[in-house]
């Protein structure tokens, strides 16, 4: 019976689509055909099988999920979403180290809806991708954790500070030293802005970079051999932003407020 239900639910795209459709609300056959873009001869056999398996119920020519069907679909949705996320860029996820992501977030990675993978442009390796830059500059709040120095970052963040954007920036010690040594003017603007909060991480960064704003979530991970390529997972949607904020808070647990006097002496 278990194997039969697994086959019934997971190994047919048509039955999966029908279950998800009925999860929204009961439907009659004409509405099902219209929304799934199928004819009666192609959908009726699936309806018959799912009625026999007690996943759906027919009453007054209207189909709805049974209580068992509702329970299965409710738990099926995260699995399908997770498979979709990993399936869109399988080579990326297989080649990158996911271990720094805490278990309570990894098991909810399906919440990273509307994701896309930004690949490096060979001609613009030192430039921030346009879609990322435009969204950051249009944000009202920016949370950033970074373990490496990007040449454009000091100018971007000092510009955000001048615009009045709420900034929380957490850096590793090496990044902070490079900021205050090589970009003194931008560092002083960040320190002097009332709307910016600077933190420092004394431990090595397990996640090279993450950015969360009110518009997007951007994540950069190490490869499994600890190498860093300029690939960025970019996500939109409320669930993804909430997930990103939880990861940011997790990364900030070992951070401490940055004492600018310590670094202004450099």
QUIWO-V741021 format. One record per residue. N is the residue number from 1. SS is DSSP state (hx for helix, st for strand, lp for the rest). PHI is phi as a letter, one per 40 degrees, with the letter a starting at -180 (none if undefined). BURIAL is I if it has 24 or more other ideal C-beta (glycine too) atoms within 12 Angstrom, else O. Layout:
{{N | SS | PHI | BURIAL} {N | SS | PHI | BURIAL}}
This chain:
{{1 | lp | none | O} {2 | hx | c | O} {3 | hx | c | O} {4 | hx | c | O} {5 | hx | c | I} {6 | hx | c | O} {7 | hx | c | O} {8 | hx | c | I} {9 | hx | c | I} {10 | hx | c | O} {11 | lp | b | O} {12 | lp | a | O} {13 | hx | c | O} {14 | hx | c | I} {15 | hx | c | I} {16 | hx | c | I} {17 | hx | c | I} {18 | hx | c | I} {19 | hx | c | I} {20 | hx | c | I} {21 | hx | c | I} {22 | hx | c | I} {23 | hx | c | I} {24 | hx | c | O} {25 | lp | a | O} {26 | lp | c | O} {27 | st | b | I} {28 | st | c | O} {29 | hx | c | I} {30 | hx | c | O} {31 | hx | c | O} {32 | hx | c | I} {33 | hx | c | O} {34 | hx | c | O} {35 | hx | c | O} {36 | hx | c | I} {37 | lp | f | O} {38 | lp | b | I} {39 | lp | b | O} {40 | hx | c | O} {41 | hx | c | O} {42 | hx | c | O} {43 | hx | b | I} {44 | hx | d | O} {45 | hx | d | O} {46 | hx | c | I} {47 | hx | c | I} {48 | hx | c | O} {49 | hx | c | I} {50 | hx | c | I} {51 | hx | c | I} {52 | hx | c | O} {53 | lp | c | I} {54 | lp | g | O} {55 | lp | c | I} {56 | st | b | I} {57 | st | b | O} {58 | st | b | I} {59 | st | a | O} {60 | lp | f | O} {61 | lp | g | O} {62 | st | b | O} {63 | st | b | I} {64 | st | a | I} {65 | st | c | I} {66 | lp | c | I} {67 | hx | c | O} {68 | hx | c | O} {69 | hx | c | I} {70 | hx | c | I} {71 | hx | c | O} {72 | hx | c | I} {73 | hx | c | I} {74 | hx | d | O} {75 | hx | c | O} {76 | hx | c | I} {77 | hx | d | O} {78 | hx | c | O} {79 | hx | c | O} {80 | hx | c | I} {81 | hx | c | I} {82 | hx | c | O} {83 | hx | c | O} {84 | hx | c | O} {85 | hx | c | I} {86 | hx | c | I} {87 | hx | c | O} {88 | hx | c | O} {89 | lp | b | O} {90 | hx | c | O} {91 | hx | c | O} {92 | hx | c | I} {93 | hx | c | I} {94 | hx | c | O} {95 | hx | c | O} {96 | st | b | I} {97 | lp | c | O} {98 | lp | c | I} {99 | lp | c | O} {100 | lp | c | I} {101 | lp | c | I} {102 | lp | c | O} {103 | hx | d | O} {104 | hx | c | O} {105 | hx | c | I} {106 | hx | c | O} {107 | lp | c | O} {108 | lp | b | I} {109 | hx | c | I} {110 | hx | c | I} {111 | hx | c | I} {112 | lp | c | I} {113 | lp | c | I} {114 | lp | f | O} {115 | st | c | I} {116 | st | a | I} {117 | st | b | I} {118 | st | c | I} {119 | lp | c | O} {120 | lp | c | O} {121 | lp | c | O} {122 | hx | d | O} {123 | hx | c | O} {124 | hx | b | O} {125 | lp | c | O} {126 | lp | c | O} {127 | lp | b | O} {128 | lp | c | I} {129 | lp | d | I} {130 | hx | d | O} {131 | hx | c | O} {132 | hx | c | I} {133 | hx | c | I} {134 | hx | c | O} {135 | hx | c | I} {136 | hx | c | I} {137 | hx | c | I} {138 | lp | c | O} {139 | lp | c | I} {140 | lp | c | O} {141 | st | a | I} {142 | st | b | I} {143 | st | b | I} {144 | st | b | I} {145 | st | b | I} {146 | st | a | I} {147 | lp | b | I} {148 | lp | a | I} {149 | lp | c | I} {150 | lp | b | I} {151 | lp | c | O} {152 | lp | c | O} {153 | hx | d | I} {154 | hx | d | I} {155 | hx | c | I} {156 | hx | c | I} {157 | hx | c | I} {158 | hx | c | I} {159 | hx | c | I} {160 | hx | c | I} {161 | hx | c | I} {162 | hx | c | O} {163 | hx | c | O} {164 | lp | g | O} {165 | lp | c | I} {166 | st | c | O} {167 | st | b | I} {168 | st | b | I} {169 | st | b | I} {170 | st | b | I} {171 | st | b | I} {172 | st | c | I} {173 | hx | c | I} {174 | hx | c | O} {175 | hx | c | I} {176 | hx | c | I} {177 | hx | c | O} {178 | hx | c | I} {179 | hx | c | I} {180 | hx | c | I} {181 | hx | c | O} {182 | hx | b | O} {183 | lp | b | I} {184 | hx | c | O} {185 | hx | c | O} {186 | hx | c | I} {187 | hx | c | I} {188 | hx | c | O} {189 | hx | c | I} {190 | hx | c | I} {191 | hx | c | I} {192 | hx | c | O} {193 | lp | c | I} {194 | lp | c | O} {195 | lp | c | I} {196 | st | b | I} {197 | st | b | I} {198 | st | b | I} {199 | st | b | I} {200 | st | b | I} {201 | st | b | I} {202 | lp | c | O} {203 | lp | c | O} {204 | lp | c | O} {205 | lp | c | I} {206 | lp | c | I} {207 | lp | b | I} {208 | lp | c | I} {209 | st | a | I} {210 | st | a | I} {211 | st | b | I} {212 | st | b | I} {213 | st | b | I} {214 | lp | c | O} {215 | lp | b | I} {216 | lp | a | I} {217 | st | b | I} {218 | st | b | I} {219 | st | b | I} {220 | st | b | I} {221 | lp | b | I} {222 | lp | c | I} {223 | st | c | O} {224 | lp | c | O} {225 | lp | c | O} {226 | lp | g | O} {227 | lp | c | O} {228 | lp | b | I} {229 | lp | b | I} {230 | lp | c | I} {231 | lp | b | I} {232 | st | b | I} {233 | st | c | I} {234 | st | b | I} {235 | st | b | I} {236 | lp | b | I} {237 | lp | h | O} {238 | hx | c | O} {239 | hx | c | I} {240 | hx | c | I} {241 | hx | c | I} {242 | hx | c | O} {243 | hx | c | I} {244 | hx | c | I} {245 | hx | c | I} {246 | hx | c | I} {247 | hx | c | I} {248 | hx | c | I} {249 | hx | c | O} {250 | hx | c | I} {251 | hx | c | I} {252 | hx | c | I} {253 | lp | d | O} {254 | lp | c | O} {255 | lp | c | I} {256 | st | b | O} {257 | st | d | O} {258 | lp | c | I} {259 | lp | c | O} {260 | hx | c | I} {261 | hx | c | O} {262 | hx | c | O} {263 | hx | c | I} {264 | hx | c | O} {265 | lp | c | O} {266 | lp | c | O}}
